[in-house]
Amino acid sequence: MSGFRESIDVDRSPDDVWAYLIDPSHLPEWQASAVSAEQLDPGPVQVGSRLRVTRHVGRRREIPMTMEYTEYDPPHAWGLRGIDGPVRGHVHGEITPLDDGRRSRVTMELDFEGRGMGKVLLPLIVRPQVRKELPLNERLLKSHLEQPAT
């Protein structure tokens, strides 16, 4: 997968990181463009399970998109692919234990496929937005994972 690849170390165990990352209700907390996210299928998440994620794209548009799990290996790795819309994301994430499991490294790779108008949106809006947003998302993720429990 080409596109974007980022890693960040967090002071939480892989199990804690997994539980936070895999819960779609947390997505808007640590991804600046995410407005909402919900699991579409009943039961536990597995390969083939779907999510609906609504994102701000550009300055004004909120676009819902459906993502499907292509990989689900708790607490180590997950993968998602967009299955509708003009811009379809492809995500692969890994959680690597550090310091005998007391800390974790989260690595995420993402790329996009444009269809129809999405071919125009990718270079003009989507890729520049993602390039700008990724460092912020990493800081938000680290902050939410490391904040003391209340």
DSSP file with accessible surface (Angstrom, degrees, kcal/mol):
  #  RESIDUE AA STRUCTURE BP1 BP2  ACC     N-H-->O    O-->H-N    N-H-->O    O-->H-N    TCO  KAPPA ALPHA  PHI   PSI    X-CA   Y-CA   Z-CA
    1    1 A M              0   0  117      0, 0.0     2,-0.2     0, 0.0   109,-0.1   0.000 360.0 360.0 360.0 131.0    0.0    0.0    0.0
    2    2 A S        +     0   0   85    107,-0.1     2,-0.6     1,-0.0   107,-0.0  -0.575 360.0  68.9-107.9-178.8    1.4    3.4   -0.9
    3    3 A G  S    S+     0   0   46     -2,-0.2     2,-0.4   108,-0.1   108,-0.2  -0.919  96.8   4.6 116.4-108.3    0.1    6.8    0.2
    4    4 A F  E     +A  110   0A  24    106,-2.9   106,-2.4    -2,-0.6     2,-0.4  -0.919  52.9 176.7-122.6 140.9    0.5    7.6    3.9
    5    5 A R  E     +A  109   0A 141     -2,-0.4     2,-0.3   104,-0.2   104,-0.2  -0.969  10.2 168.1-143.8 124.8    2.2    5.7    6.7
    6    6 A E  E     -A  108   0A  72    102,-2.5   102,-2.8    -2,-0.4     2,-0.3  -0.984  12.7-166.3-138.1 148.1    2.6    7.0   10.2
    7    7 A S  E     +A  107   0A  50     -2,-0.3     2,-0.3   100,-0.2   100,-0.2  -0.974   5.6 180.0-132.2 149.8    3.6    5.5   13.6
    8    8 A I  E     -A  106   0A  25     98,-2.1    98,-3.1    -2,-0.3     2,-0.4  -0.991  21.5-134.4-148.1 141.6    3.2    6.8   17.1
    9    9 A D  E     -A  105   0A  43     -2,-0.3     2,-0.4    96,-0.2    96,-0.2  -0.825  24.6-171.2 -96.6 136.8    4.2    5.3   20.5
   10   10 A V  E     -A  104   0A   0     94,-3.1    94,-2.5    -2,-0.4     2,-1.6  -0.957  31.3-122.8-129.8 149.1    1.7    5.5   23.3
   11   11 A D  S    S+     0   0   87     -2,-0.4     2,-0.3    92,-0.2    92,-0.2  -0.436  80.9  91.3 -88.3  61.6    2.0    4.7   27.0
   12   12 A R  S    S-     0   0   79     -2,-1.6    -2,-0.2    92,-0.1   134,-0.1  -0.984  80.6 -97.8-148.6 155.0   -0.8    2.1   27.0
   13   13 A S     >  -     0   0   31     -2,-0.3     4,-2.6     1,-0.1     5,-0.2  -0.286  36.4-110.3 -70.7 157.1   -0.9   -1.7   26.6
   14   14 A P  H  > S+     0   0   15      0, 0.0     4,-3.0     0, 0.0     5,-0.2   0.886 119.7  54.5 -55.4 -37.9   -1.8   -3.2   23.2
   15   15 A D  H  > S+     0   0  108      1,-0.2     4,-2.4     2,-0.2     5,-0.2   0.917 109.8  46.1 -63.3 -42.3   -5.1   -4.4   24.6
   16   16 A D  H  > S+     0   0   68      2,-0.2     4,-1.8     1,-0.2    -1,-0.2   0.913 114.2  47.9 -65.0 -43.5   -6.0   -0.9   25.8
   17   17 A V  H  X S+     0   0    0     -4,-2.6     4,-3.0     2,-0.2     5,-0.3   0.937 112.1  50.0 -63.1 -45.5   -5.0    0.6   22.5
   18   18 A W  H  X S+     0   0   20     -4,-3.0     4,-2.6    -5,-0.2     5,-0.3   0.934 108.3  52.3 -58.3 -49.1   -7.0   -2.0   20.6
   19   19 A A  H  X S+     0   0   60     -4,-2.4     4,-0.6    -5,-0.2    -1,-0.2   0.888 115.1  42.2 -57.7 -39.1  -10.1   -1.5   22.7
   20   20 A Y  H >< S+     0   0   26     -4,-1.8     3,-0.6    -5,-0.2     6,-0.3   0.949 116.7  45.7 -73.1 -49.7  -10.0    2.2   22.0
   21   21 A L  H 3< S+     0   0   17     -4,-3.0    -2,-0.2     1,-0.2    -3,-0.2   0.857 111.8  50.1 -64.1 -37.1   -9.1    2.1   18.3
   22   22 A I  H 3< S+     0   0   21     -4,-2.6    -1,-0.2    -5,-0.3    -2,-0.2   0.663  87.7  91.7 -82.8 -13.6  -11.6   -0.6   17.3
   23   23 A D    X<  -     0   0   60     -4,-0.6     3,-1.9    -3,-0.6     4,-0.4  -0.706  66.8-154.6 -82.5 110.8  -14.6    1.1   19.0
   24   24 A P  G >  S+     0   0   20      0, 0.0     3,-1.3     0, 0.0    -1,-0.2   0.784  87.4  71.1 -61.8 -23.1  -16.2    3.3   16.3
   25   25 A S  G 3  S+     0   0   70      1,-0.3     4,-0.2     2,-0.1    12,-0.1   0.765  95.8  54.3 -64.7 -20.9  -17.7    5.7   18.8
   26   26 A H  G X> S+     0   0   42     -3,-1.9     3,-1.6    -6,-0.3     4,-1.0   0.648  81.9  90.9 -84.2 -15.9  -14.1    6.9   19.6
   27   27 A L  H X> S+     0   0   21     -3,-1.3     4,-1.9    -4,-0.4     3,-1.0   0.897  84.5  50.7 -52.3 -47.3  -13.3    7.8   15.9
   28   28 A P  H 34 S+     0   0   48      0, 0.0    -1,-0.3     0, 0.0    -2,-0.1   0.736 103.5  62.9 -66.1 -15.9  -14.5   11.4   16.1
   29   29 A E  H <4 S+     0   0   79     -3,-1.6    -2,-0.2    -4,-0.2    -3,-0.1   0.831 119.5  20.0 -73.6 -32.2  -12.4   11.9   19.3
   30   30 A W  H << S+     0   0   10     -4,-1.0     2,-0.6    -3,-1.0   111,-0.4   0.448 111.8  71.4-123.1  -0.7   -9.1   11.3   17.5
   31   31 A Q    ><  -     0   0   27     -4,-1.9     3,-1.3    -5,-0.2    -1,-0.1  -0.955  65.7-154.0-118.3 113.4   -9.8   11.9   13.8
   32   32 A A  T 3  S+     0   0   48     -2,-0.6    -1,-0.1     1,-0.3    24,-0.1   0.802  92.6  46.0 -58.5 -33.5  -10.3   15.6   13.0
   33   33 A S  T 3  S+     0   0    8     22,-0.1    23,-2.9    96,-0.0     2,-0.4   0.629  88.1 103.1 -87.0 -11.4  -12.4   15.0    9.9
   34   34 A A  E <   +B   55   0A   8     -3,-1.3    21,-0.3    -7,-0.2    -3,-0.1  -0.589  38.6 173.8 -78.1 125.2  -14.7   12.3   11.4
   35   35 A V  E     -     0   0A  51     19,-3.5     2,-0.3    -2,-0.4    20,-0.2   0.823  68.4 -16.2 -92.9 -43.4  -18.1   13.6   12.4
   36   36 A S  E     -B   54   0A  53     18,-1.5    18,-2.5    -9,-0.1    -1,-0.4  -0.985  54.8-165.4-157.8 160.9  -19.6   10.2   13.4
   37   37 A A  E     +B   53   0A  17     -2,-0.3     2,-0.3    16,-0.2    16,-0.2  -0.973  10.5 174.6-152.6 139.3  -19.0    6.5   13.0
   38   38 A E  E     -B   52   0A 103     14,-1.9    14,-2.8    -2,-0.3     2,-0.3  -0.997  33.4-116.0-147.8 144.5  -21.3    3.5   13.7
   39   39 A Q  E     -B   51   0A  60     -2,-0.3    12,-0.3    12,-0.2    -2,-0.0  -0.629  22.5-164.4 -75.8 134.2  -21.1   -0.2   13.3
   40   40 A L        +     0   0   43     10,-2.8    11,-0.2    -2,-0.3    -1,-0.1   0.708  65.8  66.4 -93.7 -23.6  -23.7   -1.3   10.7
   41   41 A D  S    S-     0   0   41      9,-0.8     8,-0.0     2,-0.1    -2,-0.0  -0.810  81.7-120.5-104.1 141.6  -23.8   -5.1   11.5
   42   42 A P  S    S+     0   0  127      0, 0.0    -2,-0.1     0, 0.0    -1,-0.0  -0.314  73.2  29.8 -71.9 160.6  -25.0   -6.6   14.7
   43   43 A G  S    S-     0   0   51      2,-0.0    -2,-0.1    -2,-0.0     3,-0.1  -0.183 104.6 -23.6  87.0-177.4  -22.7   -8.8   16.8
   44   44 A P  S    S-     0   0  111      0, 0.0     2,-0.1     0, 0.0     5,-0.0  -0.295  74.4 -96.7 -69.4 152.4  -19.0   -8.7   17.3
   45   45 A V        +     0   0   19      4,-0.1     2,-0.3     3,-0.0    -2,-0.0  -0.413  56.0 152.8 -67.0 141.6  -16.7   -7.1   14.7
   46   46 A Q    >   -     0   0  127     -2,-0.1     3,-2.6    -3,-0.1    23,-0.3  -0.933  55.8 -56.4-155.4 172.5  -15.1   -9.6   12.2
   47   47 A V  T 3  S+     0   0   89     -2,-0.3    23,-0.2     1,-0.3     3,-0.1  -0.391 128.3  29.4 -56.4 131.3  -13.8   -9.6    8.7
   48   48 A G  T 3  S+     0   0   33     21,-2.5    -1,-0.3     1,-0.4    22,-0.1   0.147  87.4 132.2  98.7 -18.3  -16.7   -8.4    6.5
   49   49 A S    <   -     0   0    5     -3,-2.6    20,-2.8    19,-0.1    -1,-0.4  -0.343  47.2-140.1 -63.2 150.8  -18.3   -6.3    9.3
   50   50 A R  E     - C   0  68A  92     18,-0.2   -10,-2.8    -3,-0.1    -9,-0.8  -0.868  16.6-166.6-121.3 150.2  -19.2   -2.8    8.1
   51   51 A L  E     -BC  39  67A   7     16,-2.7    16,-2.8    -2,-0.3     2,-0.6  -0.952  14.8-143.1-125.3 147.4  -19.0    0.8    9.5
   52   52 A R  E     -BC  38  66A  95    -14,-2.8   -14,-1.9    -2,-0.3     2,-0.5  -0.972  22.8-175.4-108.8 123.1  -20.6    4.0    8.3
   53   53 A V  E     -BC  37  65A   4     12,-2.9    12,-2.2    -2,-0.6     2,-0.5  -0.976  11.8-157.4-119.1 127.9  -18.2    6.9    8.8
   54   54 A T  E     -BC  36  64A  22    -18,-2.5   -19,-3.5    -2,-0.5   -18,-1.5  -0.928  20.8-177.7-105.6 128.9  -19.3   10.5    8.1
   55   55 A R  E     -BC  34  63A  50      8,-2.2     8,-3.0    -2,-0.5     2,-0.5  -0.932  33.0-118.3-127.1 150.5  -16.4   12.9    7.4
   56   56 A H  E     - C   0  62A  76    -23,-2.9     2,-0.5    -2,-0.3     6,-0.2  -0.760  34.4-172.4 -78.1 125.0  -15.9   16.5    6.7
   57   57 A V  E  >  - C   0  61A  23      4,-2.8     4,-1.0    -2,-0.5     3,-0.4  -0.990  58.3 -18.9-122.7 122.6  -14.3   16.6    3.3
   58   58 A G  T  4 S-     0   0   30     -2,-0.5    67,-0.0     1,-0.2    -2,-0.0  -0.465 112.5 -48.5  75.0-153.0  -13.1   20.0    2.2
   59   59 A R  T  4 S+     0   0  244     -2,-0.1    -1,-0.2     1,-0.1    -3,-0.0   0.763 129.8  11.5 -90.5 -26.8  -14.5   23.0    4.0
   60   60 A R  T  4 S+     0   0  225     -3,-0.4     2,-0.3    -4,-0.0    -2,-0.1   0.634  93.8  99.8-129.0 -19.2  -18.2   22.3    4.0
   61   61 A R  E  <  -C   57   0A 163     -4,-1.0    -4,-2.8     2,-0.0     2,-0.6  -0.610  44.5-162.5 -88.1 133.5  -19.2   18.9    2.9
   62   62 A E  E     -C   56   0A 107     -2,-0.3    -6,-0.2    -6,-0.2    -8,-0.0  -0.965  17.6-171.8-106.0 120.5  -20.1   16.0    5.2
   63   63 A I  E     -C   55   0A  24     -8,-3.0    -8,-2.2    -2,-0.6     2,-0.3  -0.960  14.1-146.8-120.4 121.2  -19.8   12.8    3.3
   64   64 A P  E     +C   54   0A  74      0, 0.0     2,-0.3     0, 0.0   -10,-0.3  -0.613  22.6 179.9 -80.2 143.8  -21.0    9.4    4.6
   65   65 A M  E     -C   53   0A  26    -12,-2.2   -12,-2.9    -2,-0.3     2,-0.5  -0.994  23.3-131.4-143.1 148.5  -19.0    6.4    3.5
   66   66 A T  E     -C   52   0A   7     -2,-0.3    17,-2.7   -14,-0.2    18,-0.6  -0.879  21.8-168.7-103.7 131.1  -19.2    2.7    4.2
   67   67 A M  E     -CD  51  82A  16    -16,-2.8   -16,-2.7    -2,-0.5     2,-0.4  -0.914   5.1-155.7-117.1 146.5  -16.1    0.8    5.2
   68   68 A E  E     -CD  50  81A  45     13,-2.6    13,-2.0    -2,-0.4     2,-0.3  -0.974  22.8-116.0-124.3 135.5  -15.7   -3.0    5.5
   69   69 A Y  E     + D   0  80A   7    -20,-2.8   -21,-2.5    -2,-0.4    11,-0.3  -0.537  31.7 172.9 -69.2 127.6  -13.2   -4.9    7.6
   70   70 A T  E    S+     0   0A  70      9,-2.2     2,-0.3    -2,-0.3    10,-0.2   0.515  73.0  25.3-106.9 -14.2  -10.7   -6.8    5.5
   71   71 A E  E     + D   0  79A  65      8,-1.3     8,-2.1   -25,-0.1    -1,-0.3  -0.983  57.9 172.9-150.3 140.4   -8.5   -7.8    8.4
   72   72 A Y  E     + D   0  78A  61     -2,-0.3     6,-0.2     6,-0.2   -25,-0.2  -0.752  14.1 151.8-154.7  99.3   -9.3   -8.3   12.1
   73   73 A D  E >>  - D   0  77A  80      4,-3.0     3,-2.9    -2,-0.2     4,-2.0  -0.724  45.8-117.6-134.1  79.2   -6.6   -9.8   14.4
   74   74 A P  T 34 S-     0   0   60      0, 0.0   -59,-0.1     0, 0.0    -2,-0.1  -0.367  86.3  -0.8 -64.7 144.4   -7.0   -8.5   18.0
   75   75 A P  T 34 S+     0   0   24      0, 0.0   -57,-0.1     0, 0.0     3,-0.1  -0.695 132.0  52.3 -95.2  38.3   -5.0   -6.9   19.4
   76   76 A H  T <4 S-     0   0   92     -3,-2.9    19,-2.8     1,-0.3     2,-0.3   0.873 104.4  -0.3-103.8 -47.8   -2.5   -6.8   16.6
   77   77 A A  E  <  -DE  73  94A   7     -4,-2.0    -4,-3.0    17,-0.2     2,-0.3  -0.995  45.0-178.9-152.4 152.3   -3.9   -5.7   13.2
   78   78 A W  E     -DE  72  93A  15     15,-2.0    15,-3.0    -2,-0.3     2,-0.3  -0.973   7.1-164.0-146.8 157.3   -6.9   -4.5   11.4
   79   79 A G  E     -DE  71  92A   1     -8,-2.1    -9,-2.2    -2,-0.3    -8,-1.3  -0.995   5.1-176.0-144.0 145.4   -7.7   -3.5    7.8
   80   80 A L  E     -DE  69  91A  21     11,-2.2    11,-3.1    -2,-0.3     2,-0.4  -0.981   4.3-166.7-137.5 150.6  -10.6   -1.6    6.3
   81   81 A R  E     -DE  68  90A  99    -13,-2.0   -13,-2.6    -2,-0.3     2,-0.2  -0.997  26.7-116.3-138.1 142.8  -11.6   -0.7    2.7
   82   82 A G  E     -D   67   0A   4      7,-3.0   -15,-0.2    -2,-0.4     6,-0.1  -0.564  25.1-176.0 -73.1 138.7  -14.2    1.8    1.4
   83   83 A I        +     0   0   49    -17,-2.7     2,-0.3    -2,-0.2   -16,-0.1   0.381  62.5  27.1-120.0   2.7  -17.0    0.1   -0.5
   84   84 A D  S    S+     0   0   58    -18,-0.6     3,-0.1     3,-0.1    -1,-0.1  -0.954  83.0  53.1-152.1 170.8  -19.0    3.1   -1.7
   85   85 A G  S    S-     0   0   29     -2,-0.3   -20,-0.1     1,-0.1     3,-0.1   0.002  87.2 -74.6  89.5 167.7  -18.6    6.8   -2.6
   86   86 A P  S    S+     0   0   48      0, 0.0    29,-3.2     0, 0.0     2,-0.5   0.760 121.0  44.7 -74.4 -24.8  -16.3    8.7   -5.0
   87   87 A V  E    S- F   0 114A  20     27,-0.2     2,-0.5    -3,-0.1    27,-0.2  -0.982  72.7-168.9-123.1 121.8  -13.3    8.4   -2.7
   88   88 A R  E     - F   0 113A  46     25,-2.9    25,-2.0    -2,-0.5     2,-0.2  -0.943  10.3-146.7-117.6 119.5  -12.6    5.0   -1.1
   89   89 A G  E     - F   0 112A   9     -2,-0.5    -7,-3.0    23,-0.2     2,-0.4  -0.466   5.1-157.7 -82.8 152.2  -10.1    4.6    1.6
   90   90 A H  E     -EF  81 111A  56     21,-2.6    21,-1.9    -9,-0.2     2,-0.4  -0.991  18.7-176.1-127.9 119.8   -7.8    1.6    2.3
   91   91 A V  E     +EF  80 110A  33    -11,-3.1   -11,-2.2    -2,-0.4     2,-0.4  -0.953  14.6 179.4-123.9 136.6   -6.5    1.4    5.8
   92   92 A H  E     -EF  79 109A  32     17,-2.5    17,-3.0    -2,-0.4     2,-0.4  -0.994  12.4-177.6-132.4 128.8   -4.1   -1.1    7.5
   93   93 A G  E     -EF  78 108A   0    -15,-3.0   -15,-2.0    -2,-0.4     2,-0.3  -0.957   6.6-172.4-128.3 148.3   -3.2   -0.7   11.1
   94   94 A E  E     -EF  77 107A  77     13,-2.6    13,-2.6    -2,-0.4     2,-0.5  -0.992  12.3-154.2-137.1 145.8   -0.9   -2.5   13.5
   95   95 A I  E     - F   0 106A   5    -19,-2.8    11,-0.2    -2,-0.3    -2,-0.0  -0.987  14.6-168.2-120.0 120.3   -0.3   -2.4   17.2
   96   96 A T  E     - F   0 105A  57      9,-2.7     9,-2.6    -2,-0.5     2,-0.1  -0.930  21.3-124.0-111.3 125.9    3.2   -3.5   18.3
   97   97 A P  E     - F   0 104A  70      0, 0.0     2,-0.3     0, 0.0     7,-0.2  -0.442  29.1-171.5 -68.0 142.4    4.0   -4.1   22.0
   98   98 A L  E  >> + F   0 103A  30      5,-2.8     5,-2.1     1,-0.2     4,-0.7  -0.932  61.4  17.2-127.9 155.2    6.9   -2.2   23.5
   99   99 A D  T >45S-     0   0   78     -2,-0.3     3,-1.5     1,-0.2    -1,-0.2   0.924 136.7 -49.2  50.1  53.8    8.5   -2.5   26.9
  100  100 A D  T 345S-     0   0  154      1,-0.3    -1,-0.2    -3,-0.2    -2,-0.0   0.833 111.2 -51.1  56.3  35.0    7.1   -6.0   27.6
  101  101 A G  T 345S+     0   0   23     -3,-0.5    -1,-0.3     2,-0.2    -2,-0.2   0.505 114.3 110.6  85.8   4.8    3.6   -4.8   26.7
  102  102 A R  T <<5S+     0   0  160     -3,-1.5     2,-0.3    -4,-0.7    -3,-0.2   0.755  85.3  26.0 -80.8 -24.4    3.5   -1.7   28.9
  103  103 A R  E   <S- F   0  98A  66     -5,-2.1    -5,-2.8   -92,-0.2     2,-0.3  -0.837  74.0-148.0-130.7 170.0    3.6    0.6   25.9
  104  104 A S  E     -AF  10  97A   0    -94,-2.5   -94,-3.1    -2,-0.3     2,-0.5  -0.984  10.7-142.2-142.3 151.2    2.5    0.2   22.2
  105  105 A R  E     -AF   9  96A  95     -9,-2.6    -9,-2.7    -2,-0.3     2,-0.6  -0.972  19.4-158.4-110.7 123.9    3.5    1.5   18.8
  106  106 A V  E     -AF   8  95A   1    -98,-3.1   -98,-2.1    -2,-0.5     2,-0.5  -0.917  10.0-174.4-103.7 123.4    0.5    2.2   16.5
  107  107 A T  E     -AF   7  94A   9    -13,-2.6   -13,-2.6    -2,-0.6     2,-0.4  -0.979   1.3-175.3-119.4 128.8    1.3    2.2   12.8
  108  108 A M  E     -AF   6  93A  24   -102,-2.8  -102,-2.5    -2,-0.5     2,-0.4  -0.990   7.3-170.3-127.7 134.5   -1.3    3.1   10.3
  109  109 A E  E     +AF   5  92A  36    -17,-3.0   -17,-2.5    -2,-0.4     2,-0.4  -0.968  13.4 175.1-117.4 136.1   -1.1    3.0    6.5
  110  110 A L  E     +AF   4  91A  28   -106,-2.4  -106,-2.9    -2,-0.4     2,-0.3  -0.999   8.9 165.1-144.6 147.9   -3.8    4.6    4.3
  111  111 A D  E     - F   0  90A  26    -21,-1.9   -21,-2.6    -2,-0.4     2,-0.3  -0.914  21.4-133.6-146.9 172.9   -4.3    5.2    0.7
  112  112 A F  E     - F   0  89A  35     -2,-0.3     2,-0.4   -23,-0.2   -23,-0.2  -0.951   4.4-153.2-137.4 153.5   -7.3    6.1   -1.5
  113  113 A E  E     - F   0  88A  66    -25,-2.0   -25,-2.9    -2,-0.3     2,-0.4  -0.993  18.2-149.0-124.7 128.5   -9.0    5.2   -4.7
  114  114 A G  E     - F   0  87A  13     -2,-0.4     2,-0.4   -27,-0.2   -27,-0.2  -0.841  11.8-172.3-101.3 137.6  -11.0    7.7   -6.6
  115  115 A R    >   -     0   0  110    -29,-3.2     3,-2.5    -2,-0.4     5,-0.1  -0.993  59.6 -33.2-126.2 136.7  -14.0    6.9   -8.7
  116  116 A G  T >  S+     0   0   63     -2,-0.4     3,-1.8     1,-0.3     4,-0.4  -0.356 141.4   5.4  57.4-125.2  -15.8    9.3  -11.0
  117  117 A M  T >> S+     0   0  127      1,-0.3     4,-2.1     2,-0.2     3,-1.2   0.750 122.2  75.7 -61.7 -22.3  -15.6   12.7   -9.4
  118  118 A G  H <> S+     0   0    0     -3,-2.5     4,-2.4     1,-0.3    -1,-0.3   0.801  83.3  65.1 -60.7 -27.5  -13.3   11.2   -6.7
  119  119 A K  H <4 S+     0   0  147     -3,-1.8    -1,-0.3     1,-0.2    -2,-0.2   0.834 108.6  40.1 -64.9 -30.2  -10.4   11.2   -9.2
  120  120 A V  H <> S+     0   0   73     -3,-1.2     4,-1.3    -4,-0.4    -2,-0.2   0.866 114.3  52.6 -82.1 -40.1  -10.6   15.0   -9.2
  121  121 A L  H  X>S+     0   0   35     -4,-2.1     4,-2.9     1,-0.2     5,-2.3   0.839  97.3  68.5 -66.1 -34.7  -11.2   15.3   -5.5
  122  122 A L  I  <>S+     0   0   16     -4,-2.4     5,-2.8     1,-0.2    -1,-0.2   0.946 109.0  29.4 -54.7 -58.9   -8.2   13.1   -4.5
  123  123 A P  I  45S+     0   0   81      0, 0.0    -1,-0.2     0, 0.0    -2,-0.2   0.835 126.6  44.6 -75.0 -26.5   -5.3   15.4   -5.6
  124  124 A L  I  <5S-     0   0  125     -4,-1.3    -2,-0.2     3,-0.1    -3,-0.2   0.848 135.0  -4.3 -85.8 -35.9   -7.2   18.7   -5.0
  125  125 A I  I  X5S+     0   0   60     -4,-2.9     4,-2.1    -5,-0.2    -3,-0.2   0.716 123.8  51.9-124.8 -52.0   -8.9   18.1   -1.6
  126  126 A V  I  ><S+     0   0   13     -5,-2.3     4,-2.8     2,-0.2     5,-0.2   0.956 110.0  43.0 -67.2 -56.2   -8.5   14.6   -0.1
  127  127 A R  H  ><S+     0   0   65     -5,-2.8     4,-2.8    -6,-0.3     5,-0.2   0.935 116.3  47.8 -61.1 -44.3   -4.7   14.1   -0.1
  128  128 A P  H  > S+     0   0   56      0, 0.0     4,-1.9     0, 0.0    -1,-0.2   0.915 113.3  49.4 -62.1 -38.1   -3.8   17.6    1.0
  129  129 A Q  H  X S+     0   0   47     -4,-2.1     4,-2.5     2,-0.2    -2,-0.2   0.933 113.1  46.2 -64.5 -44.2   -6.4   17.3    3.8
  130  130 A V  H  X S+     0   0   20     -4,-2.8     4,-2.6     2,-0.2    -1,-0.2   0.926 109.8  53.9 -65.4 -43.3   -5.0   14.0    5.0
  131  131 A R  H  < S+     0   0  150     -4,-2.8    -1,-0.2    -5,-0.2    -2,-0.2   0.902 115.5  40.4 -57.9 -38.8   -1.4   15.2    4.8
  132  132 A K  H  X S+     0   0  178     -4,-1.9     4,-0.6    -5,-0.2    -1,-0.2   0.866 117.8  47.7 -76.9 -36.7   -2.4   18.1    7.1
  133  133 A E  H  X S+     0   0   22     -4,-2.5     4,-2.8    -5,-0.2     5,-0.2   0.807  92.6  75.5 -79.7 -31.2   -4.6   16.1    9.4
  134  134 A L  H  X S+     0   0   20     -4,-2.6     4,-2.4     1,-0.2     5,-0.2   0.896  95.0  48.2 -54.7 -47.8   -2.5   13.0   10.1
  135  135 A P  H  > S+     0   0   53      0, 0.0     4,-2.0     0, 0.0    -1,-0.2   0.916 114.1  48.6 -61.1 -37.6   -0.1   14.7   12.6
  136  136 A L  H  X S+     0   0   66     -4,-0.6     4,-2.7    -3,-0.2    -2,-0.2   0.932 109.6  52.1 -64.6 -44.8   -3.0   16.2   14.5
  137  137 A N  H  X S+     0   0   11     -4,-2.8     4,-2.8     1,-0.2    -1,-0.2   0.902 108.2  51.6 -59.4 -40.7   -4.8   12.8   14.5
  138  138 A E  H  X S+     0   0   26     -4,-2.4     4,-2.6    -5,-0.2    -1,-0.2   0.927 110.7  47.4 -62.0 -44.2   -1.7   11.1   16.0
  139  139 A R  H  X S+     0   0  153     -4,-2.0     4,-2.6     2,-0.2    -2,-0.2   0.908 113.3  48.7 -63.9 -40.9   -1.5   13.8   18.8
  140  140 A L  H  X S+     0   0   50     -4,-2.7     4,-2.8  -110,-0.2     5,-0.2   0.922 111.3  49.7 -64.4 -43.7   -5.2   13.4   19.5
  141  141 A L  H  X S+     0   0    0     -4,-2.8     4,-2.5  -111,-0.4     5,-0.2   0.955 113.0  46.2 -60.0 -49.6   -4.9    9.6   19.6
  142  142 A K  H  X S+     0   0   65     -4,-2.6     4,-2.3     1,-0.2    -2,-0.2   0.935 113.3  50.1 -59.5 -44.7   -1.9    9.7   22.0
  143  143 A S  H  X S+     0   0   68     -4,-2.6     4,-1.3     1,-0.2    -1,-0.2   0.930 112.6  45.4 -61.2 -46.8   -3.7   12.3   24.2
  144  144 A H  H  < S+     0   0   48     -4,-2.8    -1,-0.2     1,-0.2    -2,-0.2   0.880 115.6  46.9 -67.4 -37.1   -6.9   10.3   24.5
  145  145 A L  H  < S+     0   0    2     -4,-2.5    -1,-0.2    -5,-0.2    -2,-0.2   0.843 117.6  41.5 -72.9 -32.2   -5.1    7.0   25.2
  146  146 A E  H  < S+     0   0   63     -4,-2.3    -1,-0.2    -5,-0.2    -2,-0.2   0.563  85.4 111.0 -96.0  -7.5   -2.7    8.5   27.8
  147  147 A Q  S  < S-     0   0  104     -4,-1.3     3,-0.1    -5,-0.2    -3,-0.0  -0.379  80.1 -99.0 -67.0 145.0   -5.2   10.7   29.7
  148  148 A P        -     0   0  112      0, 0.0     2,-0.1     0, 0.0    -1,-0.1  -0.329  41.7-102.3 -63.5 145.0   -5.9    9.5   33.2
  149  149 A A              0   0  106     -3,-0.1    -3,-0.0     1,-0.1     0, 0.0  -0.426 360.0 360.0 -66.0 139.5   -9.1    7.6   33.6
  150  150 A T              0   0  188     -2,-0.1    -1,-0.1    -3,-0.1    -3,-0.0  -0.703 360.0 360.0-107.5 360.0  -11.8    9.7   35.2
